[in-house]
Amino acid sequence: MSSTELPSVPPTSVLPKAAAVRVAEGERLRSVGLPGVTLTIRSRPPAREGLPPALFVHGLGGSSQNWSALMALLDGAVASEAVDLPGFGDSPPPDDGNYSITAHARAVIRYLDATGHGPVHLFGNSLGGAVSTRVAAVRPDLVRTLTLVSPALPELRVQRTAVPTGLVGLPGVAALFSRLTREWTAEQRVRGVLGLCYGDPGRVSPEAFRYAVEELERRLTLPYFWDALSRSTRGLLSAYTLGGQHSLWRQAERVLAPTLLVYGGRDQLVGFRMAQRSARAFRDSRLLTLPDAGHVAMMEYPDTVALAFRDLLAETASATPEG
């Protein structure tokens, strides 16, 4: 395209008006500038002084909002913060355009180092589970306990239902999908995502569905939406091929923190059969299996996940140094 041609992207003045990022009751949002990245952090004011810090890391295509229900249930147990990874939620893309698992993990580490919040109770879902595994392996000093909900760790036999998501990481596929689905409404897209991620999409309340539609409408106006999604998918798939000390399974074996693993029996993206392999890989693990849950158990069954974490917290409290 020559410099005199008009861009194909419509000017912001004619883009559909999108809702602002939702902040649930009791939550706050703030922006934190770090070397190479700017992160949006969602937090809940601690119920009292001295609570141990917790950090929540969302999955592919998600945001810090994915943790709101669980964070609210953990008031009084931890001081909760959830991060929008670079290019997701309300965080802008990273300066270098690097969306690899290592780059996402580096962003989390930079945040924890900058704030001095570590060691934290670290939570991760899906992509965030892979990121959190890497953080716990390379910086054990930053992680007090590790809770992984359907972590995206390498599988030799990927479920057929997960293949389309993986294809988004191939060059050009995201752009093609964007063109082919141009006429889809945000409601149609959200229903598709819920059908893929929930064991029972009927558990989603009308209010939660409306919020999800508003958030997707907002994000679809962002010029980097598809790029962040495709590059992060590519980064995850690349991590699956790494061997040696950089292998995610090898790093899982190096994790020292007590680990709670949560798997859903109806997960269409991470095989339920991986639960036992994960339980063997993480040296100090506890396994919670939810037969009716899908890929986002912390959103479908937040009470059950919160109870399991509180059990982990009680079990490890006496062995965990204060500070």
Phi and psi in degrees as GROMACS dihedral restraints (atoms count N, CA, C in turn):
[ dihedral_restraints ]
;  ai    aj    ak    al  type     phi  dphi    fc
    3     4     5     6     1   -76.7    20    10
    4     5     6     7     1   166.3    20    10
    6     7     8     9     1   -69.0    20    10
    7     8     9    10     1   -15.3    20    10
    9    10    11    12     1   -91.6    20    10
   10    11    12    13     1   -10.6    20    10
   12    13    14    15     1   -77.7    20    10
   13    14    15    16     1   149.2    20    10
   15    16    17    18     1   -77.1    20    10
   16    17    18    19     1   142.9    20    10
   18    19    20    21     1   -68.3    20    10
   19    20    21    22     1   152.4    20    10
   21    22    23    24     1   -76.3    20    10
   22    23    24    25     1   -21.7    20    10
   24    25    26    27     1   -78.5    20    10
   25    26    27    28     1   128.2    20    10
   27    28    29    30     1   -65.5    20    10
   28    29    30    31     1   148.8    20    10
   30    31    32    33     1   -62.3    20    10
   31    32    33    34     1   156.3    20    10
   33    34    35    36     1   -60.7    20    10
   34    35    36    37     1   -23.8    20    10
   36    37    38    39     1   -67.5    20    10
   37    38    39    40     1   -20.7    20    10
   39    40    41    42     1  -110.6    20    10
   40    41    42    43     1     1.6    20    10
   42    43    44    45     1   -72.4    20    10
   43    44    45    46     1   149.6    20    10
   45    46    47    48     1   -61.1    20    10
   46    47    48    49     1   141.5    20    10
   48    49    50    51     1   -69.9    20    10
   49    50    51    52     1   125.5    20    10
   51    52    53    54     1  -106.3    20    10
   52    53    54    55     1   153.3    20    10
   54    55    56    57     1   -71.9    20    10
   55    56    57    58     1   155.5    20    10
   57    58    59    60     1   -71.0    20    10
   58    59    60    61     1   162.4    20    10
   60    61    62    63     1   -59.9    20    10
   61    62    63    64     1   130.6    20    10
   63    64    65    66     1   -77.2    20    10
   64    65    66    67     1   136.5    20    10
   66    67    68    69     1  -121.7    20    10
   67    68    69    70     1   113.6    20    10
   69    70    71    72     1   -69.8    20    10
   70    71    72    73     1   163.7    20    10
   72    73    74    75     1   -57.9    20    10
   73    74    75    76     1   130.4    20    10
   75    76    77    78     1    89.3    20    10
   76    77    78    79     1    -3.7    20    10
   78    79    80    81     1  -101.7    20    10
   79    80    81    82     1   158.6    20    10
   81    82    83    84     1  -134.3    20    10
   82    83    84    85     1   151.2    20    10
   84    85    86    87     1  -119.0    20    10
   85    86    87    88     1   139.9    20    10
   87    88    89    90     1  -145.8    20    10
   88    89    90    91     1   157.8    20    10
   90    91    92    93     1  -108.2    20    10
   91    92    93    94     1   134.8    20    10
   93    94    95    96     1  -123.3    20    10
   94    95    96    97     1   117.8    20    10
   96    97    98    99     1   -86.6    20    10
   97    98    99   100     1   127.5    20    10
   99   100   101   102     1  -131.1    20    10
  100   101   102   103     1   165.4    20    10
  102   103   104   105     1   -56.9    20    10
  103   104   105   106     1   115.0    20    10
  105   106   107   108     1    86.3    20    10
  106   107   108   109     1   -13.9    20    10
  108   109   110   111     1  -146.1    20    10
  109   110   111   112     1   154.0    20    10
  111   112   113   114     1  -123.0    20    10
  112   113   114   115     1   124.2    20    10
  114   115   116   117     1  -112.6    20    10
  115   116   117   118     1   138.0    20    10
  117   118   119   120     1   -93.0    20    10
  118   119   120   121     1   130.2    20    10
  120   121   122   123     1  -116.7    20    10
  121   122   123   124     1   126.7    20    10
  123   124   125   126     1  -100.3    20    10
  124   125   126   127     1   130.5    20    10
  126   127   128   129     1  -140.1    20    10
  127   128   129   130     1   162.7    20    10
  129   130   131   132     1  -121.6    20    10
  130   131   132   133     1   130.9    20    10
  132   133   134   135     1   -57.3    20    10
  133   134   135   136     1   132.1    20    10
  135   136   137   138     1   -57.3    20    10
  136   137   138   139     1   140.8    20    10
  138   139   140   141     1   -66.1    20    10
  139   140   141   142     1   -25.4    20    10
  141   142   143   144     1  -159.5    20    10
  142   143   144   145     1   167.3    20    10
  144   145   146   147     1   -67.8    20    10
  145   146   147   148     1   148.1    20    10
  147   148   149   150     1    84.6    20    10
  148   149   150   151     1     5.8    20    10
  150   151   152   153     1   -70.8    20    10
  151   152   153   154     1   142.8    20    10
  153   154   155   156     1   -68.2    20    10
  154   155   156   157     1   143.9    20    10
  156   157   158   159     1   -77.2    20    10
  157   158   159   160     1   148.9    20    10
  159   160   161   162     1  -132.7    20    10
  160   161   162   163     1   144.0    20    10
  162   163   164   165     1  -128.3    20    10
  163   164   165   166     1   133.4    20    10
  165   166   167   168     1  -114.3    20    10
  166   167   168   169     1   133.1    20    10
  168   169   170   171     1  -122.7    20    10
  169   170   171   172     1   120.4    20    10
  171   172   173   174     1   -78.3    20    10
  172   173   174   175     1   175.4    20    10
  174   175   176   177     1   -97.7    20    10
  175   176   177   178     1  -175.3    20    10
  177   178   179   180     1   -60.5    20    10
  178   179   180   181     1   125.4    20    10
  180   181   182   183     1    78.9    20    10
  181   182   183   184     1    -1.7    20    10
  183   184   185   186     1   -95.2    20    10
  184   185   186   187     1  -163.2    20    10
  186   187   188   189     1  -159.2    20    10
  187   188   189   190     1   179.0    20    10
  189   190   191   192     1   -61.4    20    10
  190   191   192   193     1   -21.7    20    10
  192   193   194   195     1   -62.0    20    10
  193   194   195   196     1   -23.3    20    10
  195   196   197   198     1   -61.4    20    10
  196   197   198   199     1   -18.2    20    10
  198   199   200   201     1  -104.5    20    10
  199   200   201   202     1    -0.4    20    10
  201   202   203   204     1   -56.9    20    10
  202   203   204   205     1   -44.9    20    10
  204   205   206   207     1   -63.6    20    10
  205   206   207   208     1   -44.8    20    10
  207   208   209   210     1   -68.3    20    10
  208   209   210   211     1   -41.5    20    10
  210   211   212   213     1   -57.9    20    10
  211   212   213   214     1   -42.3    20    10
  213   214   215   216     1   -63.0    20    10
  214   215   216   217     1   -36.5    20    10
  216   217   218   219     1   -73.8    20    10
  217   218   219   220     1   -16.5    20    10
  219   220   221   222     1  -100.8    20    10
  220   221   222   223     1     8.9    20    10
  222   223   224   225     1   -55.9    20    10
  223   224   225   226     1   134.0    20    10
  225   226   227   228     1    92.4    20    10
  226   227   228   229     1   -15.7    20    10
  228   229   230   231     1  -104.0    20    10
  229   230   231   232     1   -40.9    20    10
  231   232   233   234     1  -141.8    20    10
  232   233   234   235     1   163.7    20    10
  234   235   236   237     1   -96.5    20    10
  235   236   237   238     1   107.0    20    10
  237   238   239   240     1   -92.0    20    10
  238   239   240   241     1   135.5    20    10
  240   241   242   243     1  -136.8    20    10
  241   242   243   244     1   142.7    20    10
  243   244   245   246     1  -127.3    20    10
  244   245   246   247     1   139.1    20    10
  246   247   248   249     1  -103.6    20    10
  247   248   249   250     1   140.9    20    10
  249   250   251   252     1   -89.0    20    10
  250   251   252   253     1   113.7    20    10
  252   253   254   255     1   -60.7    20    10
  253   254   255   256     1   155.6    20    10
  255   256   257   258     1   -52.5    20    10
  256   257   258   259     1   128.4    20    10
  258   259   260   261     1    87.8    20    10
  259   260   261   262     1    -2.6    20    10
  261   262   263   264     1  -122.6    20    10
  262   263   264   265     1   163.0    20    10
  264   265   266   267     1    56.0    20    10
  265   266   267   268     1  -123.7    20    10
  267   268   269   270     1  -109.8    20    10
  268   269   270   271     1    13.3    20    10
  270   271   272   273     1   -90.9    20    10
  271   272   273   274     1   132.4    20    10
  273   274   275   276     1   -71.1    20    10
  274   275   276   277     1   168.1    20    10
  276   277   278   279     1   -61.9    20    10
  277   278   279   280     1   156.7    20    10
  279   280   281   282     1   -68.0    20    10
  280   281   282   283     1   151.6    20    10
  282   283   284   285     1   -58.8    20    10
  283   284   285   286     1   -35.5    20    10
  285   286   287   288     1   -94.4    20    10
  286   287   288   289     1     1.2    20    10
  288   289   290   291     1    69.0    20    10
  289   290   291   292     1    16.2    20    10
  291   292   293   294     1   -91.5    20    10
  292   293   294   295     1   116.3    20    10
  294   295   296   297     1  -114.3    20    10
  295   296   297   298     1    24.6    20    10
  297   298   299   300     1   -70.4    20    10
  298   299   300   301     1   164.5    20    10
  300   301   302   303     1   -59.0    20    10
  301   302   303   304     1   -40.9    20    10
  303   304   305   306     1   -62.3    20    10
  304   305   306   307     1   -41.4    20    10
  306   307   308   309     1   -67.0    20    10
  307   308   309   310     1   -42.3    20    10
  309   310   311   312     1   -62.4    20    10
  310   311   312   313     1   -42.5    20    10
  312   313   314   315     1   -63.1    20    10
  313   314   315   316     1   -39.3    20    10
  315   316   317   318     1   -61.7    20    10
  316   317   318   319     1   -39.0    20    10
  318   319   320   321     1   -63.2    20    10
  319   320   321   322     1   -42.8    20    10
  321   322   323   324     1   -63.0    20    10
  322   323   324   325     1   -44.5    20    10
  324   325   326   327     1   -63.3    20    10
  325   326   327   328     1   -42.6    20    10
  327   328   329   330     1   -61.4    20    10
  328   329   330   331     1   -38.9    20    10
  330   331   332   333     1   -64.7    20    10
  331   332   333   334     1   -46.7    20    10
  333   334   335   336     1   -65.5    20    10
  334   335   336   337     1   -39.3    20    10
  336   337   338   339     1   -65.7    20    10
  337   338   339   340     1   -41.6    20    10
  339   340   341   342     1   -67.8    20    10
  340   341   342   343     1   -35.8    20    10
  342   343   344   345     1   -91.5    20    10
  343   344   345   346     1   -17.7    20    10
  345   346   347   348     1    69.0    20    10
  346   347   348   349     1    24.4    20    10
  348   349   350   351     1   -80.4    20    10
  349   350   351   352     1   -16.8    20    10
  351   352   353   354     1   -73.7    20    10
  352   353   354   355     1   157.4    20    10
  354   355   356   357     1   -77.6    20    10
  355   356   357   358     1   142.3    20    10
  357   358   359   360     1  -113.5    20    10
  358   359   360   361     1   161.6    20    10
  360   361   362   363     1   -82.1    20    10
  361   362   363   364     1   109.2    20    10
  363   364   365   366     1   -99.4    20    10
  364   365   366   367     1   129.2    20    10
  366   367   368   369     1  -116.8    20    10
  367   368   369   370     1   142.3    20    10
  369   370   371   372     1  -147.2    20    10
  370   371   372   373     1   142.2    20    10
  372   373   374   375     1  -121.9    20    10
  373   374   375   376     1   132.1    20    10
  375   376   377   378     1    56.6    20    10
  376   377   378   379     1  -119.7    20    10
  378   379   380   381     1   -53.5    20    10
  379   380   381   382     1   -42.3    20    10
  381   382   383   384     1   -63.0    20    10
  382   383   384   385     1   -25.9    20    10
  384   385   386   387     1   -69.4    20    10
  385   386   387   388     1   -39.6    20    10
  387   388   389   390     1   -66.1    20    10
  388   389   390   391     1   -43.9    20    10
  390   391   392   393     1   -60.0    20    10
  391   392   393   394     1   -46.6    20    10
  393   394   395   396     1   -66.7    20    10
  394   395   396   397     1   -35.5    20    10
  396   397   398   399     1   -60.7    20    10
  397   398   399   400     1   -43.9    20    10
  399   400   401   402     1   -65.7    20    10
  400   401   402   403     1   -41.9    20    10
  402   403   404   405     1   -60.1    20    10
  403   404   405   406     1   -46.6    20    10
  405   406   407   408     1   -65.1    20    10
  406   407   408   409     1   -31.7    20    10
  408   409   410   411     1   -75.7    20    10
  409   410   411   412     1   -43.0    20    10
  411   412   413   414     1   -89.3    20    10
  412   413   414   415     1   -21.9    20    10
  414   415   416   417     1  -133.7    20    10
  415   416   417   418     1    69.2    20    10
  417   418   419   420     1   -59.8    20    10
  418   419   420   421     1   -22.6    20    10
  420   421   422   423     1   -68.5    20    10
  421   422   423   424     1   -16.2    20    10
  423   424   425   426     1   -95.1    20    10
  424   425   426   427     1    -7.5    20    10
  426   427   428   429     1  -123.8    20    10
  427   428   429   430     1   119.2    20    10
  429   430   431   432     1   -86.0    20    10
  430   431   432   433     1   -50.4    20    10
  432   433   434   435     1  -138.7    20    10
  433   434   435   436     1   162.8    20    10
  435   436   437   438     1  -128.7    20    10
  436   437   438   439     1   126.2    20    10
  438   439   440   441     1  -121.1    20    10
  439   440   441   442     1   119.2    20    10
  441   442   443   444     1  -118.9    20    10
  442   443   444   445     1   121.9    20    10
  444   445   446   447     1  -105.2    20    10
  445   446   447   448     1   112.7    20    10
  447   448   449   450     1    45.6    20    10
  448   449   450   451     1    58.3    20    10
  450   451   452   453     1   -64.8    20    10
  451   452   453   454     1   140.8    20    10
  453   454   455   456     1   -83.9    20    10
  454   455   456   457     1    78.1    20    10
  456   457   458   459     1  -102.0    20    10
  457   458   459   460     1   151.5    20    10
  459   460   461   462     1   -56.7    20    10
  460   461   462   463     1   135.7    20    10
  462   463   464   465     1  -120.1    20    10
  463   464   465   466     1   136.0    20    10
  465   466   467   468     1   -72.7    20    10
  466   467   468   469     1   -38.4    20    10
  468   469   470   471     1  -116.6    20    10
  469   470   471   472     1    95.9    20    10
  471   472   473   474     1   -76.2    20    10
  472   473   474   475     1   140.6    20    10
  474   475   476   477     1   -62.6    20    10
  475   476   477   478     1   144.2    20    10
  477   478   479   480     1   -58.7    20    10
  478   479   480   481     1   -34.8    20    10
  480   481   482   483     1   -67.3    20    10
  481   482   483   484     1   -17.0    20    10
  483   484   485   486     1   -91.5    20    10
  484   485   486   487     1   -13.1    20    10
  486   487   488   489     1   -60.3    20    10
  487   488   489   490     1   -47.2    20    10
  489   490   491   492     1   -57.3    20    10
  490   491   492   493     1   -37.1    20    10
  492   493   494   495     1   -63.9    20    10
  493   494   495   496     1   -42.6    20    10
  495   496   497   498     1   -63.5    20    10
  496   497   498   499     1   -33.2    20    10
  498   499   500   501     1   -64.6    20    10
  499   500   501   502     1   -23.7    20    10
  501   502   503   504     1   -60.4    20    10
  502   503   504   505     1   -23.7    20    10
  504   505   506   507     1   -77.5    20    10
  505   506   507   508     1   -11.7    20    10
  507   508   509   510     1   -75.6    20    10
  508   509   510   511     1   140.5    20    10
  510   511   512   513     1   -54.6    20    10
  511   512   513   514     1   129.9    20    10
  513   514   515   516     1    88.4    20    10
  514   515   516   517     1   -19.0    20    10
  516   517   518   519     1   -68.1    20    10
  517   518   519   520     1   -42.4    20    10
  519   520   521   522     1   -61.2    20    10
  520   521   522   523     1   -43.0    20    10
  522   523   524   525     1   -64.4    20    10
  523   524   525   526     1   -40.0    20    10
  525   526   527   528     1   -64.7    20    10
  526   527   528   529     1   -45.4    20    10
  528   529   530   531     1   -61.8    20    10
  529   530   531   532     1   -39.0    20    10
  531   532   533   534     1   -60.7    20    10
  532   533   534   535     1   -41.6    20    10
  534   535   536   537     1   -69.9    20    10
  535   536   537   538     1   -41.4    20    10
  537   538   539   540     1   -68.2    20    10
  538   539   540   541     1   -27.0    20    10
  540   541   542   543     1  -107.5    20    10
  541   542   543   544     1    21.1    20    10
  543   544   545   546     1   -56.6    20    10
  544   545   546   547     1   -33.6    20    10
  546   547   548   549     1   -86.0    20    10
  547   548   549   550     1    -5.1    20    10
  549   550   551   552     1   -68.1    20    10
  550   551   552   553     1   140.1    20    10
  552   553   554   555     1   -82.5    20    10
  553   554   555   556     1   162.4    20    10
  555   556   557   558     1   -61.4    20    10
  556   557   558   559     1   -34.8    20    10
  558   559   560   561     1   -62.2    20    10
  559   560   561   562     1   -42.6    20    10
  561   562   563   564     1   -63.2    20    10
  562   563   564   565     1   -42.6    20    10
  564   565   566   567     1   -64.3    20    10
  565   566   567   568     1   -43.0    20    10
  567   568   569   570     1   -65.5    20    10
  568   569   570   571     1   -40.9    20    10
  570   571   572   573     1   -60.5    20    10
  571   572   573   574     1   -38.6    20    10
  573   574   575   576     1   -64.2    20    10
  574   575   576   577     1   -43.1    20    10
  576   577   578   579     1   -65.2    20    10
  577   578   579   580     1   -43.8    20    10
  579   580   581   582     1   -63.9    20    10
  580   581   582   583     1   -38.6    20    10
  582   583   584   585     1   -64.3    20    10
  583   584   585   586     1   -29.5    20    10
  585   586   587   588     1   -82.7    20    10
  586   587   588   589     1   -36.0    20    10
  588   589   590   591     1   -97.3    20    10
  589   590   591   592     1   -23.7    20    10
  591   592   593   594     1  -100.4    20    10
  592   593   594   595     1   142.6    20    10
  594   595   596   597     1   -66.7    20    10
  595   596   597   598     1   -37.2    20    10
  597   598   599   600     1  -138.4    20    10
  598   599   600   601     1    96.5    20    10
  600   601   602   603     1   -58.4    20    10
  601   602   603   604     1   -18.9    20    10
  603   604   605   606     1   -65.4    20    10
  604   605   606   607     1   -14.6    20    10
  606   607   608   609     1   -74.8    20    10
  607   608   609   610     1   -12.6    20    10
  609   610   611   612     1   -79.3    20    10
  610   611   612   613     1   122.9    20    10
  612   613   614   615     1   -72.5    20    10
  613   614   615   616     1   155.9    20    10
  615   616   617   618     1   -55.4    20    10
  616   617   618   619     1   -37.0    20    10
  618   619   620   621     1   -65.6    20    10
  619   620   621   622     1   -45.7    20    10
  621   622   623   624     1   -64.1    20    10
  622   623   624   625     1   -37.0    20    10
  624   625   626   627     1   -63.4    20    10
  625   626   627   628     1   -43.1    20    10
  627   628   629   630     1   -63.0    20    10
  628   629   630   631     1   -41.9    20    10
  630   631   632   633     1   -62.5    20    10
  631   632   633   634     1   -40.6    20    10
  633   634   635   636     1   -63.9    20    10
  634   635   636   637     1   -39.8    20    10
  636   637   638   639     1   -64.6    20    10
  637   638   639   640     1   -44.0    20    10
  639   640   641   642     1   -61.5    20    10
  640   641   642   643     1   -41.4    20    10
  642   643   644   645     1   -66.4    20    10
  643   644   645   646     1   -41.3    20    10
  645   646   647   648     1   -66.9    20    10
  646   647   648   649     1   -39.5    20    10
  648   649   650   651     1   -58.1    20    10
  649   650   651   652     1   -42.1    20    10
  651   652   653   654     1   -63.0    20    10
  652   653   654   655     1   -46.7    20    10
  654   655   656   657     1   -71.5    20    10
  655   656   657   658     1   -29.5    20    10
  657   658   659   660     1   -66.8    20    10
  658   659   660   661     1   -18.2    20    10
  660   661   662   663     1   -81.8    20    10
  661   662   663   664     1   -11.8    20    10
  663   664   665   666     1   -77.4    20    10
  664   665   666   667     1   129.7    20    10
  666   667   668   669     1   -65.0    20    10
  667   668   669   670     1   -19.0    20    10
  669   670   671   672     1  -103.1    20    10
  670   671   672   673     1     7.5    20    10
  672   673   674   675     1   -54.6    20    10
  673   674   675   676     1   -56.5    20    10
  675   676   677   678     1   -69.2    20    10
  676   677   678   679     1   -34.3    20    10
  678   679   680   681     1   -64.8    20    10
  679   680   681   682     1   -45.0    20    10
  681   682   683   684     1   -63.0    20    10
  682   683   684   685     1   -39.8    20    10
  684   685   686   687     1   -66.8    20    10
  685   686   687   688     1   -46.5    20    10
  687   688   689   690     1   -70.3    20    10
  688   689   690   691     1   -40.4    20    10
  690   691   692   693     1   -69.5    20    10
  691   692   693   694     1   -36.2    20    10
  693   694   695   696     1   -68.7    20    10
  694   695   696   697     1   -37.2    20    10
  696   697   698   699     1   -62.8    20    10
  697   698   699   700     1   -44.6    20    10
  699   700   701   702     1   -61.5    20    10
  700   701   702   703     1   -40.5    20    10
  702   703   704   705     1   -63.4    20    10
  703   704   705   706     1   -37.6    20    10
  705   706   707   708     1   -67.7    20    10
  706   707   708   709     1   -44.7    20    10
  708   709   710   711     1   -64.1    20    10
  709   710   711   712     1   -37.3    20    10
  711   712   713   714     1   -64.0    20    10
  712   713   714   715     1   -38.8    20    10
  714   715   716   717     1   -63.7    20    10
  715   716   717   718     1   -29.7    20    10
  717   718   719   720     1   -64.7    20    10
  718   719   720   721     1   -25.8    20    10
  720   721   722   723     1   -92.3    20    10
  721   722   723   724     1    -8.0    20    10
  723   724   725   726     1   -72.1    20    10
  724   725   726   727     1   140.0    20    10
  726   727   728   729     1  -114.3    20    10
  727   728   729   730     1  -173.7    20    10
  729   730   731   732     1    63.4    20    10
  730   731   732   733     1  -147.4    20    10
  732   733   734   735     1   -68.1    20    10
  733   734   735   736     1   -17.2    20    10
  735   736   737   738     1   -89.5    20    10
  736   737   738   739     1    -4.5    20    10
  738   739   740   741     1   -62.6    20    10
  739   740   741   742     1   136.1    20    10
  741   742   743   744     1   -62.9    20    10
  742   743   744   745     1   -35.7    20    10
  744   745   746   747     1   -68.7    20    10
  745   746   747   748     1   -38.5    20    10
  747   748   749   750     1   -63.7    20    10
  748   749   750   751     1   -39.1    20    10
  750   751   752   753     1   -70.0    20    10
  751   752   753   754     1   -33.7    20    10
  753   754   755   756     1   -59.3    20    10
  754   755   756   757     1   -38.9    20    10
  756   757   758   759     1   -68.0    20    10
  757   758   759   760     1   -22.2    20    10
  759   760   761   762     1   -86.6    20    10
  760   761   762   763     1   -12.1    20    10
  762   763   764   765     1   -65.3    20    10
  763   764   765   766     1   126.9    20    10
  765   766   767   768     1   -93.8    20    10
  766   767   768   769     1   -24.3    20    10
  768   769   770   771     1   -68.6    20    10
  769   770   771   772     1   142.2    20    10
  771   772   773   774     1   -55.3    20    10
  772   773   774   775     1   132.6    20    10
  774   775   776   777     1  -124.1    20    10
  775   776   777   778     1   131.4    20    10
  777   778   779   780     1  -106.2    20    10
  778   779   780   781     1   122.9    20    10
  780   781   782   783     1  -108.5    20    10
  781   782   783   784     1   130.1    20    10
  783   784   785   786     1  -123.0    20    10
  784   785   786   787     1   123.0    20    10
  786   787   788   789     1  -129.5    20    10
  787   788   789   790     1   142.0    20    10
  789   790   791   792     1  -103.8    20    10
  790   791   792   793     1   136.1    20    10
  792   793   794   795     1   -68.4    20    10
  793   794   795   796     1   -19.3    20    10
  795   796   797   798     1  -109.5    20    10
  796   797   798   799     1    20.7    20    10
  798   799   800   801     1   -67.4    20    10
  799   800   801   802     1   121.8    20    10
  801   802   803   804     1   -93.6    20    10
  802   803   804   805     1    -3.1    20    10
  804   805   806   807     1  -113.3    20    10
  805   806   807   808     1   -36.1    20    10
  807   808   809   810     1  -119.3    20    10
  808   809   810   811     1   121.9    20    10
  810   811   812   813     1   -60.4    20    10
  811   812   813   814     1   132.2    20    10
  813   814   815   816     1   -60.3    20    10
  814   815   816   817     1   -28.4    20    10
  816   817   818   819     1   -64.6    20    10
  817   818   819   820     1   -17.2    20    10
  819   820   821   822     1   -74.5    20    10
  820   821   822   823     1   -11.9    20    10
  822   823   824   825     1   -58.1    20    10
  823   824   825   826     1   -48.0    20    10
  825   826   827   828     1   -68.2    20    10
  826   827   828   829     1   -36.7    20    10
  828   829   830   831     1   -63.9    20    10
  829   830   831   832     1   -42.1    20    10
  831   832   833   834     1   -63.5    20    10
  832   833   834   835     1   -42.3    20    10
  834   835   836   837     1   -60.8    20    10
  835   836   837   838     1   -32.3    20    10
  837   838   839   840     1   -77.7    20    10
  838   839   840   841     1   -34.1    20    10
  840   841   842   843     1   -72.8    20    10
  841   842   843   844     1   -44.7    20    10
  843   844   845   846     1   -80.5    20    10
  844   845   846   847     1   121.1    20    10
  846   847   848   849     1   -66.2    20    10
  847   848   849   850     1   -29.0    20    10
  849   850   851   852     1  -125.3    20    10
  850   851   852   853     1    71.5    20    10
  852   853   854   855     1  -113.5    20    10
  853   854   855   856     1   153.7    20    10
  855   856   857   858     1  -128.5    20    10
  856   857   858   859     1   141.8    20    10
  858   859   860   861     1  -118.4    20    10
  859   860   861   862     1   125.9    20    10
  861   862   863   864     1  -114.8    20    10
  862   863   864   865     1   117.5    20    10
  864   865   866   867     1  -111.0    20    10
  865   866   867   868     1   133.1    20    10
  867   868   869   870     1  -120.5    20    10
  868   869   870   871     1    99.8    20    10
  870   871   872   873     1   -56.6    20    10
  871   872   873   874     1   -31.6    20    10
  873   874   875   876     1   -97.3    20    10
  874   875   876   877     1    -1.8    20    10
  876   877   878   879     1   -84.9    20    10
  877   878   879   880     1   156.4    20    10
  879   880   881   882     1  -101.2    20    10
  880   881   882   883     1  -132.2    20    10
  882   883   884   885     1   -86.7    20    10
  883   884   885   886     1   -16.1    20    10
  885   886   887   888     1  -126.0    20    10
  886   887   888   889     1    64.0    20    10
  888   889   890   891     1   -57.9    20    10
  889   890   891   892     1   -29.8    20    10
  891   892   893   894     1   -69.8    20    10
  892   893   894   895     1   -16.4    20    10
  894   895   896   897     1   -97.5    20    10
  895   896   897   898     1   -33.5    20    10
  897   898   899   900     1   -80.2    20    10
  898   899   900   901     1   -42.6    20    10
  900   901   902   903     1  -130.3    20    10
  901   902   903   904     1    59.0    20    10
  903   904   905   906     1   -61.2    20    10
  904   905   906   907     1   -34.5    20    10
  906   907   908   909     1   -63.1    20    10
  907   908   909   910     1   -41.5    20    10
  909   910   911   912     1   -68.4    20    10
  910   911   912   913     1   -42.4    20    10
  912   913   914   915     1   -65.9    20    10
  913   914   915   916     1   -40.6    20    10
  915   916   917   918     1   -62.4    20    10
  916   917   918   919     1   -41.6    20    10
  918   919   920   921     1   -63.8    20    10
  919   920   921   922     1   -42.3    20    10
  921   922   923   924     1   -64.3    20    10
  922   923   924   925     1   -39.0    20    10
  924   925   926   927     1   -68.5    20    10
  925   926   927   928     1   -40.3    20    10
  927   928   929   930     1   -61.3    20    10
  928   929   930   931     1   -35.4    20    10
  930   931   932   933     1   -63.8    20    10
  931   932   933   934     1   -43.4    20    10
  933   934   935   936     1   -61.2    20    10
  934   935   936   937     1   -43.1    20    10
  936   937   938   939     1   -61.3    20    10
  937   938   939   940     1   -45.2    20    10
  939   940   941   942     1   -65.4    20    10
  940   941   942   943     1   -38.8    20    10
  942   943   944   945     1   -66.7    20    10
  943   944   945   946     1   -35.9    20    10
  945   946   947   948     1   -98.3    20    10
  946   947   948   949     1    -6.8    20    10
  948   949   950   951     1   -57.1    20    10
  949   950   951   952     1   -44.9    20    10
  951   952   953   954     1   -68.5    20    10
  952   953   954   955     1   -24.5    20    10
  954   955   956   957     1   -96.6    20    10
  955   956   957   958     1    -3.2    20    10
  957   958   959   960     1   -98.9    20    10
  958   959   960   961     1   122.5    20    10
  960   961   962   963     1   -66.4    20    10
  961   962   963   964     1   146.6    20    10
  963   964   965   966     1   -73.3    20    10
  964   965   966   967     1   158.0    20    10
